[in-house]
Amino acid sequence: MKKTYKIDVDCANCANKMEEAAKNTAGVADASVNFMTLKMSVEFEEGADAAAVMEEVLKNCKIVEDDCEIYL
């Protein structure tokens, strides 16, 4: 399953950090962040609970970029 989320991030470098943090989260098969559109696309692993995984993605993104936001 693939979902797209609106995000708030200040710069392209920060968006890259968010993308890497999302990709390294358990339950995420792949993730991409588009800084120009302020959107994050996340492809979940088979059987993963998207809501629970996204809570972890948000936590991991806050570690690398504390003023970012993902609108779940």
C-alpha positions, 0 to 999 in steps of 0.5 A: 500500500502506498500513501501520500502525506503533506509535510512541512519542512524548511529546506531541501537538505532537511527534506532529504534527511526526512526521506532517509529517516522514513526509509530506515523505519520498520514497516516502510518498503520505500519513501520519497520526499518532494520538497517542491510540493511538500509531500511525502510518499510512503510505500508500506511493507505487506501487512504493516499498520500504516498509522502505527508505522507513520507514528514511528516515521514522524518520531524518526524524522523529528530526530533528524529535523526537529522542526519538521511536520508530517500531517497524518 
